[in-house]
Amino acid sequence: MMKLRLSAVTLRAMRMRMRAPFTTSFGTEWDKDFILVEVKDAEGRSGWGEAVAMKAPLYNEETVGTVWLMLKEFLIPLLWHQPPGHPQEVAGLFRHIRRNYMAKAALEGALWDLYAMAENVPLYRALGGERTVIDVGISLGIESSVDKLLAQVEKYVAAGYKRIKIKVKPGWDVDIVAAVRRRFPAIQLMVDANSAYTLADSARLAALDEYNLMMIEQPLAHDDIIDHAVLQKQLKTPICLDESIHSVEDARKALELDSGRIINIKIGRVGGLTEAKAIHDLCVGKGVPVWCGGMLESGVGRAHNVAITTLAGFTLPGDTAASNRYWEEDLIEPEVTVHDGVIHVPDRPGIGYALCREKIDKYTLYSKTFRPEAR
């Protein structure tokens, strides 16, 4: 096993315009701001990671600005002070730094990519993945009318996506789901509330039981597992936990309480690939299905999602749609493509996709490189 010998870390603040606005209960995004992390070793190889924090603290407390600060002031200096021999050591190295999961995940992801490159194996193999083909679904935002939503569903059902997820919020929920189900009685369908409801809405959420949904994702507060357990007892539809789960310990406690019966694993939300794999392993042991959620990633984050989804316990289609679902052009070559609802996992070393420097430069707002001697 090759040890990592790090020579530089470069951060790039990026902004990419989406093909179309994406609306959730949080609001509407047109421009995606994010941070790319490039880690270089002494042999000149590069590993890439992506911080998926939003520009404003709407999904969680992290932002693009706080991620940059945490990487610059704390996480990158820790790498120079105690260089990891293997990316699995990074979670322990960062453990005393509270939360800041998306900052940690971006740097750890770049190190995992670099490690796989050095070992000359695909990242998914380095993680212990098995599948070479993965099923994918698609996440559809809140539209301005039911007809527009139905047109979107029809478009992606025709494209072969294995599962349709629609965003809901109070006032855009039961009637919307009913309309989709009338038009598409047989599709795998789920809803995502992004924490928009409370227990006072239990009867409204229970009304969704009629529509044969795969799950209701994170209906209640972003930091809750107690009320979700109360709600799950009132529903036939499984609750899927998203924002509430940041670690394998969070997952263990939630499952003990029966707060949900499915877990969405987002690499950025849980602090990196190592913790994502630990949550996966816990759920496999308990017979709980997991799937990979999305955060409107560019091709770098999308490639990491593809890699983690190859693990055996990811039995439900994830949110890793094709690059052209969100972007006029992506940062990777080839772009992530979906055919008949599946992605064929690239077998090249590392994340399996080449980074296009010209496109990276085009979308870079500013950058900074850190080296060990510059501590």
RAURCOR-V60205 format. One record per residue. N is the residue number from 1. RES is the residue in three letters. OMEGA is omega as a letter, one per 40 degrees, with the letter a starting at -180 (NA if undefined). NEAR is the number of other C-alpha atoms within 12 Angstrom. Layout:
N:RES:OMEGA:NEAR
N:RES:OMEGA:NEAR
This chain:
1:MET:a:13
2:MET:i:17
3:LYS:i:23
4:LEU:i:37
5:ARG:a:28
6:LEU:i:36
7:SER:a:27
8:ALA:i:35
9:VAL:i:41
10:THR:i:33
11:LEU:i:39
12:ARG:i:36
13:ALA:a:36
14:MET:i:34
15:ARG:i:31
16:MET:i:31
17:ARG:i:23
18:MET:i:25
19:ARG:a:19
20:ALA:i:22
21:PRO:i:22
22:PHE:a:28
23:THR:i:26
24:THR:i:30
25:SER:i:28
26:PHE:a:24
27:GLY:a:22
28:THR:i:21
29:GLU:i:27
30:TRP:i:20
31:ASP:i:23
32:LYS:i:33
33:ASP:i:34
34:PHE:i:44
35:ILE:i:46
36:LEU:i:47
37:VAL:i:46
38:GLU:i:40
39:VAL:i:39
40:LYS:i:33
41:ASP:a:30
42:ALA:i:18
43:GLU:i:17
44:GLY:i:18
45:ARG:i:28
46:SER:i:34
47:GLY:a:43
48:TRP:i:48
49:GLY:a:46
50:GLU:i:49
51:ALA:a:52
52:VAL:i:54
53:ALA:i:42
54:MET:i:37
55:LYS:i:28
56:ALA:a:22
57:PRO:a:18
58:LEU:i:21
59:TYR:i:30
60:ASN:a:32
61:GLU:a:23
62:GLU:i:30
63:THR:i:28
64:VAL:a:34
65:GLY:a:28
66:THR:i:30
67:VAL:i:41
68:TRP:a:38
69:LEU:a:22
70:MET:i:30
71:LEU:a:37
72:LYS:a:30
73:GLU:a:18
74:PHE:a:26
75:LEU:i:37
76:ILE:i:43
77:PRO:i:25
78:LEU:i:26
79:LEU:a:37
80:TRP:a:26
81:HIS:a:18
82:GLN:a:20
83:PRO:i:27
84:PRO:i:26
85:GLY:a:22
86:HIS:a:31
87:PRO:i:39
88:GLN:a:29
89:GLU:a:23
90:VAL:a:34
91:ALA:i:38
92:GLY:i:23
93:LEU:a:27
94:PHE:a:33
95:ARG:a:20
96:HIS:i:14
97:ILE:a:20
98:ARG:i:18
99:ARG:a:26
100:ASN:a:38
101:TYR:a:42
102:MET:i:45
103:ALA:i:48
104:LYS:a:50
105:ALA:a:46
106:ALA:a:50
107:LEU:i:52
108:GLU:i:47
109:GLY:i:52
110:ALA:i:47
111:LEU:i:50
112:TRP:i:48
113:ASP:i:50
114:LEU:i:45
115:TYR:i:40
116:ALA:i:37
117:MET:a:36
118:ALA:i:32
119:GLU:a:22
120:ASN:i:22
121:VAL:i:27
122:PRO:i:34
123:LEU:a:44
124:TYR:i:39
125:ARG:i:32
126:ALA:i:36
127:LEU:a:37
128:GLY:i:25
129:GLY:a:30
130:GLU:a:23
131:ARG:i:26
132:THR:i:25
133:VAL:a:27
134:ILE:i:40
135:ASP:i:34
136:VAL:i:44
137:GLY:a:40
138:ILE:a:44
139:SER:a:41
140:LEU:a:39
141:GLY:i:36
142:ILE:a:37
143:GLU:a:28
144:SER:i:18
145:SER:i:15
146:VAL:a:23
147:ASP:i:16
148:LYS:i:18
149:LEU:i:29
150:LEU:i:28
151:ALA:i:20
152:GLN:i:28
153:VAL:a:37
154:GLU:a:22
155:LYS:a:18
156:TYR:i:31
157:VAL:i:31
158:ALA:i:18
159:ALA:i:24
160:GLY:i:26
161:TYR:a:37
162:LYS:a:35
163:ARG:i:37
164:ILE:i:44
165:LYS:i:41
166:ILE:i:44
167:LYS:i:37
168:VAL:i:38
169:LYS:i:35
170:PRO:a:26
171:GLY:i:18
172:TRP:a:29
173:ASP:a:33
174:VAL:a:30
175:ASP:i:22
176:ILE:i:31
177:VAL:i:39
178:ALA:a:24
179:ALA:i:23
180:VAL:a:34
181:ARG:i:27
182:ARG:a:17
183:ARG:a:21
184:PHE:a:24
185:PRO:a:17
186:ALA:a:17
187:ILE:i:26
188:GLN:a:28
189:LEU:i:39
190:MET:i:41
191:VAL:i:45
192:ASP:a:44
193:ALA:a:42
194:ASN:i:35
195:SER:a:37
196:ALA:a:31
197:TYR:i:31
198:THR:i:25
199:LEU:i:25
200:ALA:i:16
201:ASP:a:25
202:SER:a:24
203:ALA:i:17
204:ARG:i:26
205:LEU:i:43
206:ALA:i:28
207:ALA:i:22
208:LEU:i:33
209:ASP:a:27
210:GLU:a:20
211:TYR:i:32
212:ASN:i:27
213:LEU:i:35
214:MET:a:31
215:MET:i:40
216:ILE:a:47
217:GLU:i:44
218:GLN:i:44
219:PRO:a:49
220:LEU:a:38
221:ALA:a:26
222:HIS:a:29
223:ASP:a:24
224:ASP:i:30
225:ILE:a:35
226:ILE:a:26
227:ASP:i:31
228:HIS:i:39
229:ALA:i:29
230:VAL:a:22
231:LEU:a:36
232:GLN:i:36
233:LYS:a:21
234:GLN:a:25
235:LEU:i:29
236:LYS:a:22
237:THR:i:29
238:PRO:i:34
239:ILE:i:46
240:CYS:i:45
241:LEU:a:49
242:ASP:a:47
243:GLU:a:39
244:SER:a:40
245:ILE:i:39
246:HIS:a:38
247:SER:i:35
248:VAL:i:28
249:GLU:i:19
250:ASP:a:32
251:ALA:a:40
252:ARG:a:29
253:LYS:a:24
254:ALA:a:37
255:LEU:i:33
256:GLU:a:19
257:LEU:a:21
258:ASP:i:28
259:SER:i:37
260:GLY:a:45
261:ARG:i:38
262:ILE:i:38
263:ILE:i:49
264:ASN:i:46
265:ILE:i:50
266:LYS:a:48
267:ILE:a:50
268:GLY:a:49
269:ARG:a:42
270:VAL:i:42
271:GLY:i:42
272:GLY:a:49
273:LEU:a:50
274:THR:i:36
275:GLU:i:38
276:ALA:i:46
277:LYS:i:38
278:ALA:i:32
279:ILE:i:43
280:HIS:a:41
281:ASP:i:29
282:LEU:a:28
283:CYS:i:35
284:VAL:a:23
285:GLY:a:16
286:LYS:i:20
287:GLY:a:18
288:VAL:a:32
289:PRO:i:34
290:VAL:i:42
291:TRP:a:44
292:CYS:i:49
293:GLY:a:42
294:GLY:i:37
295:MET:a:41
296:LEU:a:45
297:GLU:i:46
298:SER:a:48
299:GLY:a:44
300:VAL:i:44
301:GLY:i:49
302:ARG:i:47
303:ALA:i:49
304:HIS:i:53
305:ASN:i:51
306:VAL:a:53
307:ALA:a:49
308:ILE:a:49
309:THR:i:48
310:THR:i:41
311:LEU:a:38
312:ALA:a:29
313:GLY:i:36
314:PHE:a:40
315:THR:i:28
316:LEU:i:35
317:PRO:a:40
318:GLY:a:42
319:ASP:a:44
320:THR:i:48
321:ALA:i:47
322:ALA:i:42
323:SER:a:31
324:ASN:i:25
325:ARG:a:34
326:TYR:a:35
327:TRP:i:28
328:GLU:i:18
329:GLU:a:26
330:ASP:a:38
331:LEU:a:36
332:ILE:i:30
333:GLU:e:24
334:PRO:i:23
335:GLU:i:31
336:VAL:i:38
337:THR:i:33
338:VAL:i:29
339:HIS:a:23
340:ASP:i:22
341:GLY:i:28
342:VAL:i:31
343:ILE:i:35
344:HIS:a:26
345:VAL:a:40
346:PRO:a:30
347:ASP:i:27
348:ARG:a:25
349:PRO:a:28
350:GLY:a:39
351:ILE:i:46
352:GLY:i:36
353:TYR:i:34
354:ALA:i:28
355:LEU:i:28
356:CYS:a:20
357:ARG:a:16
358:GLU:i:15
359:LYS:i:21
360:ILE:i:33
361:ASP:a:19
362:LYS:a:19
363:TYR:i:27
364:THR:i:25
365:LEU:i:18
366:TYR:a:20
367:SER:i:22
368:LYS:i:23
369:THR:a:24
370:PHE:i:27
371:ARG:a:23
372:PRO:a:22
373:GLU:a:13
374:ALA:a:15
375:ARG:NA:17
